[in-house]
Amino acid sequence: MTALAWLLIAAPAAAGLAGLLVHRRDFAVVLAYTGPGAALACAAAVSFANPQASYVLADFGSVTATAALDLSPGACAVALATGFVSLLVQLYSAAYLRDDPRYAPFAAQVNLFCAAMLLVVAADDLVLLLIGWEVMGACSYLLIAHYAKLPQAPGAAAKAFLVTRFGDVAFVLGVMITGVAAGTFRIGEIHDAPTLAMLLILFGCIGKSAQFPLQIWLPPAMAGPTPVSALIHAATMVAAGAYVLTRLLPAWPADLLLVVAVVAAVTMVGAGLCALAARDVKGVLAWSTVSQVGFMFAAVAVAAGDAALFHLVAHAAFKGLLFLTAGVVIALAGTDGSLRATRLRPGDSRLAFWAMTIGLAAMAGLPPLGGFYSKETVLGAAYEAGTPAGVVVFWAGVGASILTAAYATRLWLLLFWRGPGPAALPAVPRAESFSLWALTAATVLVGALYYAGPFEVPELHGDLMALLLLATVGGIAIVADSWWRDGRAREPVPDRDPARILGRARGALAEGLYAERLAAKATRSAAAALSAAATTLDVRLVDGGAVEGSARATLAAAEHTAEGHRGGLVRYLRLSAAGTLVVAAVAIGVGLWN
Amino acid sequence: MLVLAAALPASGALAVWGLRRKPYAHWIGAGAAGLAFAAVALLPVGRDTGALIAGDGATWWHRVAIPWAPSLHLDFALAVDGVSWTLALLTALLGVLCCLHNAVGAEQRAADLYGADQASASASLQPASAPLQEPAGSVENGGTPGGGDPVTGVHAAGPATSGHLQVATGASGSLQDGAGSVEIGGPPLAAAPVHGVPSGAGGEERDGWQSPVLTALLLAVQAASTLVFLADNLVLFFIAFEAVLLPMWAIVHRFGDPRTRRRAAAKFALFTIAGSLLMATGLFVAIADTGTADLGAIIAAGGVSSGVSLLVFSLLAIGFAVKAPLWPLHSWLPDAHTAAPTVGSVLLAGVLLKLGTYGLIRVAGGLAPEGAADAAPVLAVLAAVGIVVAGLVCLRLPELKRLIAYSSVGHMGFVVLAFAAGTEAGLRAALFGNLAHGLVTPLLFFLAGALKARTRTGSLTALGGLRLAAPALAGLLGFAALASLGLPGLAGFWGEAFTVYAAAERGGAWLLLAAAAAFGAFLAAAYLLRMLKHVSHGSVAPAAFGIGDVSAAEAAVWSPLVAGTLLLGLVPGPLLALFAEGHL
């Protein structure tokens, strides 16, 4: 069984590495399916046995990094979700990138990405986890930069990698301090870690999960192909931060949970507002991911790790569905994805319409879809916690639920109910529709995990359910009211967008409160200034001043000495006469003295 | 076997020098390097595995000692253990690869000249006809001069064929970006018959570039460096240490970039000689203090007496810090690396810097452990400053090779910081990081050299679109960059991450140094991504238009480095075990 556990990671990794070497498309496609397919099978198999394994990876004397896996039931569920979404993404992208000459490296990188996430999920050693953690970041860089023609792609990719890597500075430090304090990197053996170390690790998780204040990398990451967005947002990278926090929950100092709660609350509400104002389809979904991962952080803040994992799995299903459907919708509408231009009629593609509808309903938390159960669990845990952190995240969660319903409704109305879309519709490739069907089914059925899943989650509360439904209906009503009044207006409103309810803040929110631009500007100028200062120090002072200066001084000294030896015969005669006189004078003086 | 390891490349160097007019001289050199590699690789056979204590109390695997000039304390004493063996193996490996690179380059160049003669008639017509033809087609014509020529055909077989297909796509890709690039692409097309061939050769330096003399000098560097790593006698160590300098100076001075090589070589030589003089003083103080020059015996006895410990360590450390190089004694390095030919840069980064760190860890740390402990904070602060400053400087360097050279300062800063931390984990991290840098940075220099040979520029702003023009080369460059920024799972990670660990282990103010090191790793990501953005991404730059992709010979030379980087990254255990039984 441990062999299967290793195969879970090794299969997609090997398929990915092999895929980097092949050039032929058919081989690449086979490898693309084999990797996540094998991983999915392994994940299904190990979820019956929950194996553990550990080998010494690197012995540094006072501390040892082990290759340790621990596939607890929760980890198995996340691994299943990862394998499932990755497989469907591979299936989808084989059709989506059918004309792309760089498909082979793309598929290979998706496989490596999947392997890295599975490593994060399965690892029971912080150093091993770190390997998956950063390889995932590097793969996200490669995948976001996939489109060679898109001018903003390399910048967006570098931003994603650098922002997460900035978080990783803290993460690595935190891991190392934890290792020093605990004498081990095994997650199962770390019982209480220093507060500083945990804060640092939290910062790393914030970076990876695009939470406040490091949310800036996620919206530009849309420059990558749509399947990549689905992968990053659904079951992998963004969720990894929340996942790691749940793994470390036993070692978490209680007073630190309030910090998590504040981060979660700010992120949930702020990102929800940004999603309501966003100007393109994928932008809405990106901000909604930030907000939904905030819910997972909220569950962590009330020490309800299983609730966070449940929401992670449910979110993987509906967010994967939403992104892949968005790709289909944008392709059908033939636009760049901006909300102003993208429109379809429900009848244009029944599949796209229903997939989008079900996905949005699940995200908004309508029963009996998966999102309803998971969100109720998170808020139920917060309700039961009775801690300050619980109070903070509970009310923020209710507010965020209203916003979720509002932006989901807005997206739905704008996409499907604005009259005729494009005249000619391309056909949806069969592989793409299969992926949509499979994810739709998963979105509907994932709620069953509440009743028969591996998660220990709180009971459903009747009053809470009522409150949640009220919030959702309220959110829908606000948007619907605006929409309906615009529709009934005497003269047609040019921009019939319910985001107008945000008033003047709308522009700022659509830009993510300019955080990205500000951060970019600040970083760029700081980097330029520091780098210029360092160059001055290094090139002018050290090299030009000390080194070349000493060389010049030596040369000058040599020059002067040489000059003294360059007289004619007369000069030497004079000098020797003078020297003789001096010697004689001294000798006479000494003689007289004695 | 120990003697063979050093003697083979030395005699190879003499043989190549003697036969330098013969066309097969290169292959003699490669053969000698290969044999030396085999000799070094066989060293672990029949080793004493730690339990057996040799006569002088040291746990060497093997030891040879032949009295040479006893009155000077000079014995021809060689010994090997896990620490020195890995470095000697790295030296031998890089020696083989450099000799092969040279030999292949020479063959390629001979073929090119022959092919260029054949194609000269058609080449003279091409500038006029190229704009009229379909450009992708003309790239293919230009890329394979004398495509039917039997000599070139050997190299154009296999991957080169697919390479040319990709060249065609790259060309059409850039065509869509603007017709202007076709016109700018005109002159490189005209030059293509000589320089655009998929090989590491091309006109990187002046005509005599592939001269067998270079191979002879490489072998001399290899022989002397191996001797440094294996020396068990301090005087022998010093002699070998100095002996590395001369051939290396000659490589930079004779075969370097014509504009800067003289100045760079002089700077390199003066800097290192100044360092070595201090080092020599330190060594002789140590010999006078202990009455013996036997390195193993002094280490086993716990070093020099505590009165002179700090003095000895400071003298030795300054000497080695120049070579390592430790900030602020590094300023010879960017000039020398940038000016040196590709193989010179590879050896500089892969071997010469290792002499400094090896000396620091084994000799300075071994002879004067107390002094090392006293001086550790100074070393650590300088190392951390070096990491951060090198990272910041790299953020705005405009030239590819210079950037890689400066990044070495940062990487070596990690090694010195880990050593200064002085803990068990720190020492192992230092040794690991040392070796990893010896694999990754040479790979980067090989790639940069290949890129410069193809595009004839190293300026970041003049490059672009490599991913479209030469996907395999871009992929390798990306791999090497990821390895260099310390991506977990590749070789660079273990040394750097556990440097942070070792510094954190010391606690207190060392935490700040740990944070600086971690931030340095972030800066490495920033500048390497900047490099990739300029070189690989975007549309194809005129300089990169129609260049060849990785040839089979190049792939063969580079693959050991790629494989080693992956292997050390994924399975670091065995190497750490070797260090653990080493003798520090």
Contacts between the chains, C-beta under 8 A, distances in Angstrom:
chain1	res1	chain2	res2	distance
A	20	B	475	6.9
A	23	B	162	5.9
A	56	B	573	6.1
A	57	B	572	6.8
A	57	B	573	6.0
A	58	B	494	6.0
A	58	B	498	7.9
A	58	B	572	4.4
A	58	B	573	5.7
A	58	B	576	5.5
A	59	B	573	6.7
A	59	B	576	5.5
A	59	B	577	6.8
A	59	B	580	6.8
A	60	B	424	7.1
A	60	B	425	3.9
A	60	B	428	5.3
A	60	B	429	6.8
A	60	B	498	5.5
A	60	B	501	7.2
A	60	B	576	6.8
A	61	B	423	7.6
A	61	B	424	3.3
A	61	B	425	5.3
A	61	B	428	6.2
A	61	B	580	6.9
A	62	B	423	6.4
A	62	B	424	5.3
A	62	B	425	5.1
A	62	B	505	7.0
A	63	B	425	6.0
A	63	B	501	6.9
A	101	B	169	5.8
A	102	B	471	7.8
A	105	B	471	7.7
A	105	B	475	7.3
A	127	B	488	7.9
A	127	B	497	7.2
A	130	B	488	5.2
A	130	B	497	7.3
A	131	B	488	3.9
A	131	B	489	4.6
A	131	B	493	7.5
A	132	B	488	8.0
A	133	B	488	7.4
A	134	B	487	5.7
A	134	B	488	4.7
A	134	B	489	7.7
A	134	B	493	7.9
A	135	B	487	6.6
A	135	B	488	6.5
A	135	B	489	5.4
A	138	B	482	5.5
A	138	B	487	5.5
A	141	B	529	7.4
A	142	B	478	7.4
A	145	B	537	6.3
A	148	B	173	6.9
A	148	B	465	7.7
A	148	B	467	6.2
A	148	B	468	5.8
A	148	B	537	7.3
A	148	B	538	7.9
A	148	B	539	7.8
A	149	B	176	7.8
A	149	B	177	7.9
A	149	B	539	7.8
A	151	B	538	7.9
A	153	B	537	7.6
A	154	B	533	4.9
A	154	B	537	3.9
A	154	B	538	6.8
A	155	B	533	7.5
A	158	B	529	4.6
A	158	B	530	7.7
A	158	B	533	6.1
A	161	B	525	6.7
A	161	B	529	6.3
A	162	B	522	7.6
A	162	B	525	6.2
A	162	B	526	5.9
A	162	B	529	6.6
A	165	B	522	5.5
A	165	B	525	4.8
A	166	B	522	5.8
A	168	B	522	7.5
A	169	B	515	7.7
A	169	B	518	4.5
A	169	B	519	5.6
A	169	B	521	7.0
A	169	B	522	4.8
A	170	B	518	7.8
A	172	B	497	6.1
A	172	B	500	5.9
A	172	B	518	5.3
A	172	B	521	7.3
A	173	B	500	6.4
A	173	B	504	7.1
A	173	B	514	6.2
A	173	B	515	6.0
A	173	B	518	5.0
A	176	B	497	7.1
A	176	B	498	8.0
A	176	B	500	4.9
A	176	B	501	4.3
A	176	B	504	4.7
A	176	B	514	6.9
A	177	B	504	5.2
A	177	B	511	7.6
A	179	B	501	6.1
A	179	B	504	8.0
A	180	B	501	6.8
A	180	B	504	5.1
A	180	B	505	5.1
A	180	B	507	7.7
A	527	B	392	7.9
A	527	B	395	5.8
A	527	B	526	7.3
A	528	B	396	7.5
A	530	B	392	5.3
A	531	B	392	4.6
A	531	B	393	6.8
A	531	B	395	4.2
A	531	B	396	4.7
A	532	B	396	7.0
A	533	B	392	7.5
A	534	B	388	7.6
A	534	B	389	4.8
A	534	B	392	3.5
A	534	B	393	5.1
A	535	B	392	7.4
A	535	B	393	5.2
A	535	B	396	6.2
A	537	B	389	6.5
A	538	B	328	7.9
A	538	B	331	7.6
A	538	B	389	5.7
A	538	B	390	7.9
A	538	B	393	5.3
A	539	B	393	7.6
A	542	B	327	7.8
A	542	B	328	4.4
A	542	B	331	5.7
A	543	B	331	3.8
A	546	B	328	7.1
A	547	B	267	7.7
A	547	B	271	7.7
A	547	B	331	5.0
A	547	B	332	7.9
A	551	B	270	7.5
